[in-house]
Amino acid sequence: MESSITTGWIGLGNMGTPMARRLLAAGHPVAAYNRSPAKAEALRAEGATVAPTPAAVLDAAQVIFLMVSDDQAIRELFTGEQGLLQSPATGKLIINMSTVSPGISQEMTELSRAHSHNYLDAPVSGSVKQAESGQLAIMVGGEEDAFKQAKPLFAHLGKLALRVGPTGAGNTAKLAMNTLLGFEAQGLAEAVRFAQQHGLAMEDLLTLIKNSALASTFMTMKGESLLGENYQAAFALKLLAKDLRLAKAEGLDSPLANVVHQTFQEAESTHGDEDVIAILKHLKRS
Ligand SMILES: NC(=O)c1ccc[n+]([C@@H]2O[C@H](COP(=O)([O-])OP(=O)(O)OC[C@H]3O[C@@H](n4cnc5c(N)ncnc54)[C@H](OP(=O)(O)O)[C@@H]3O)[C@@H](O)[C@H]2O)c1
C-alpha cells in the first residue's frame, strides 16, 4: 500500500482546488494556503489544514505544490516576507505546477538549492474537468531523483507524468502546448464566425467538427461552451495571453504564433476574465 506523504498546496484557484482535493481524497495530509484566505475554507471542511503563510506550508509538508498565476506570484511566494524561504526547514521538494517561464524555474531552483530543497517545474495540460478527474498531462523539468519522488503523487493528478528534461524544460513544453491551444481556440472561433456569416447554424458546424478528424476534447468542450453561451473562465483568456507572451519572450517568432499572440493581447483588456473561447466575441467586434 502507498504510504501517506505530507503535502502542502499553495494556490487554490480554478485548478489548484480540485488538484489539492485529489491528494486529500487519496489519503495524503494537505496543508493548504491561498493568498485570499476565503478560498481555503472549502478544503478545510474536507480535512485539509489551513496554513497562515507559505513558510508555514513548507514547515508542515514534505512535498509542496504551487499552482498560481504567473512568474510574479512565484517570486513573491518564494521570497516574500512570509515566503517559503523564510522557513528554516531543509530537504523539502517544491513542485511548481503553474504555467510560468523557464527562467523563473531556473532562478527558483537555485534559491531552492541554497536552502537544500529540490525543485521541479511540472506544468499541466488539461483544464478544470481533467483536474477534477485526475486526467491531466504533467510535463516535468528537473532532476530524475526528484521526479521519482514526485511520481506517486503525480499519479493522483494526471494520466501522464513525463519528464522532458532539466529545470525549465517542463515550462518550455507547456509554452509549446499552449501555443497550439491558442491556434485551436482562435481557429475554432474563426471557423464559427465564417460559418455564421454565411447563414450556417453554429450547432451544425460543431456537430460536423465533432464527427470529423478534427474532433478533440478541446473542440468538444469549447463547442459546448459556445453553444451554451457560457464564457465563464475555466481557463481565463488573460492566462493564455500571458502564456503567449511568455512563448514570444522565449523567442517564438513564427507566422501563426505572431498572429495569435497579437489577437489575444488585443482581446485581454475586454475579455481577460472570461474563458479563452471568448476570443469569438472579440473577433466579432473587430
Ligand atoms: N485553468 C486552466 O484551465 C489551466 C490549465 C492549465 C494550466 N493552467 C495554469 O495554472 C495556473 C493556475 O491557473 P488557474 O486557472 O487555477 O488560475 P486562477 O483560478 O486565476 O487562480 C490563480 C491562483 O494564483 C494565486 N495568485 C495569483 N497571484 C498571486 C500572488 N502574487 N501571490 C500568491 N498567490 C497568487 C491566486 O490567489 P488569489 O485567490 O488570492 O487571487 C489563485 O490562488 C496558471 O499558471 C495557469 O496558466 C490553468
The ligand as an SDF file (V2000), in Angstrom:
LIG
                    3D

 48 52  0  0  0  0  0  0  0  0999 V2000
   -7.4890   26.9910  -15.7920 N   0  0  0  0  0  0  0  0  0  0  0  0
   -6.9450   26.1750  -16.6640 C   0  0  0  0  0  0  0  0  0  0  0  0
   -7.6290   25.5580  -17.4970 O   0  0  0  0  0  0  0  0  0  0  0  0
   -5.4540   25.9200  -16.6420 C   0  0  0  0  0  0  0  0  0  0  0  0
   -4.9790   24.7860  -17.3160 C   0  0  0  0  0  0  0  0  0  0  0  0
   -3.6150   24.5120  -17.2820 C   0  0  0  0  0  0  0  0  0  0  0  0
   -2.7480   25.3740  -16.6160 C   0  0  0  0  0  0  0  0  0  0  0  0
   -3.2400   26.4890  -16.0050 N   0  0  0  0  0  0  0  0  0  0  0  0
   -2.2670   27.3350  -15.3040 C   0  0  0  0  0  0  0  0  0  0  0  0
   -2.3850   27.0290  -13.9250 O   0  0  0  0  0  0  0  0  0  0  0  0
   -2.1220   28.1980  -13.1430 C   0  0  0  0  0  0  0  0  0  0  0  0
   -3.3370   28.4750  -12.2570 C   0  0  0  0  0  0  0  0  0  0  0  0
   -4.4630   28.6590  -13.1010 O   0  0  0  0  0  0  0  0  0  0  0  0
   -5.9670   28.8020  -12.5330 P   0  0  0  0  0  0  0  0  0  0  0  0
   -6.8610   28.6920  -13.7030 O   0  0  0  0  0  0  0  0  0  0  0  0
   -6.1330   27.9430  -11.3300 O   0  0  0  0  0  0  0  0  0  0  0  0
   -5.9130   30.3480  -12.0770 O   0  0  0  0  0  0  0  0  0  0  0  0
   -6.8770   31.1350  -11.0830 P   0  0  0  0  0  0  0  0  0  0  0  0
   -8.1600   30.4220  -10.8720 O   0  0  0  0  0  0  0  0  0  0  0  0
   -6.8850   32.5360  -11.5740 O   0  0  0  0  0  0  0  0  0  0  0  0
   -6.0570   31.0610   -9.6950 O   0  0  0  0  0  0  0  0  0  0  0  0
   -4.8450   31.7550   -9.5570 C   0  0  0  0  0  0  0  0  0  0  0  0
   -4.2490   31.4440   -8.1980 C   0  0  0  0  0  0  0  0  0  0  0  0
   -2.9870   32.1440   -8.0830 O   0  0  0  0  0  0  0  0  0  0  0  0
   -2.9930   32.8980   -6.8710 C   0  0  0  0  0  0  0  0  0  0  0  0
   -2.1390   34.0740   -7.0040 N   0  0  0  0  0  0  0  0  0  0  0  0
   -2.1180   34.9730   -8.0120 C   0  0  0  0  0  0  0  0  0  0  0  0
   -1.1880   35.9180   -7.7800 N   0  0  0  0  0  0  0  0  0  0  0  0
   -0.6260   35.6050   -6.5900 C   0  0  0  0  0  0  0  0  0  0  0  0
    0.4060   36.1920   -5.8120 C   0  0  0  0  0  0  0  0  0  0  0  0
    1.0340   37.3110   -6.2190 N   0  0  0  0  0  0  0  0  0  0  0  0
    0.7410   35.5930   -4.6470 N   0  0  0  0  0  0  0  0  0  0  0  0
    0.1020   34.4690   -4.2370 C   0  0  0  0  0  0  0  0  0  0  0  0
   -0.8640   33.8600   -4.9180 N   0  0  0  0  0  0  0  0  0  0  0  0
   -1.2190   34.4280   -6.1010 C   0  0  0  0  0  0  0  0  0  0  0  0
   -4.4460   33.2720   -6.6680 C   0  0  0  0  0  0  0  0  0  0  0  0
   -4.6740   33.6870   -5.3560 O   0  0  0  0  0  0  0  0  0  0  0  0
   -5.9510   34.6240   -5.0110 P   0  0  0  0  0  0  0  0  0  0  0  0
   -7.1020   33.6880   -4.8560 O   0  0  0  0  0  0  0  0  0  0  0  0
   -5.5620   35.3150   -3.7540 O   0  0  0  0  0  0  0  0  0  0  0  0
   -6.1130   35.5760   -6.1590 O   0  0  0  0  0  0  0  0  0  0  0  0
   -5.1130   31.9290   -7.0090 C   0  0  0  0  0  0  0  0  0  0  0  0
   -4.9780   31.0090   -5.9690 O   0  0  0  0  0  0  0  0  0  0  0  0
   -1.7950   29.3260  -14.1330 C   0  0  0  0  0  0  0  0  0  0  0  0
   -0.4050   29.4200  -14.2910 O   0  0  0  0  0  0  0  0  0  0  0  0
   -2.4620   28.8390  -15.4210 C   0  0  0  0  0  0  0  0  0  0  0  0
   -1.8270   29.4120  -16.5610 O   0  0  0  0  0  0  0  0  0  0  0  0
   -4.5710   26.7670  -15.9830 C   0  0  0  0  0  0  0  0  0  0  0  0
  1  2  1  0
  2  3  2  0
  2  4  1  0
  4  5  1  0
  4 48  2  0
  5  6  2  0
  6  7  1  0
  7  8  2  0
  8  9  1  0
  8 48  1  0
  9 10  1  0
  9 46  1  0
 10 11  1  0
 11 12  1  0
 11 44  1  0
 12 13  1  0
 13 14  1  0
 14 15  2  0
 14 16  1  0
 14 17  1  0
 17 18  1  0
 18 19  2  0
 18 20  1  0
 18 21  1  0
 21 22  1  0
 22 23  1  0
 23 24  1  0
 23 42  1  0
 24 25  1  0
 25 26  1  0
 25 36  1  0
 26 27  1  0
 26 35  1  0
 27 28  2  0
 28 29  1  0
 29 30  1  0
 29 35  2  0
 30 31  1  0
 30 32  2  0
 32 33  1  0
 33 34  2  0
 34 35  1  0
 36 37  1  0
 36 42  1  0
 37 38  1  0
 38 39  2  0
 38 40  1  0
 38 41  1  0
 42 43  1  0
 44 45  1  0
 44 46  1  0
 46 47  1  0
M  CHG  2   8   1  16  -1
M  END
$$$$
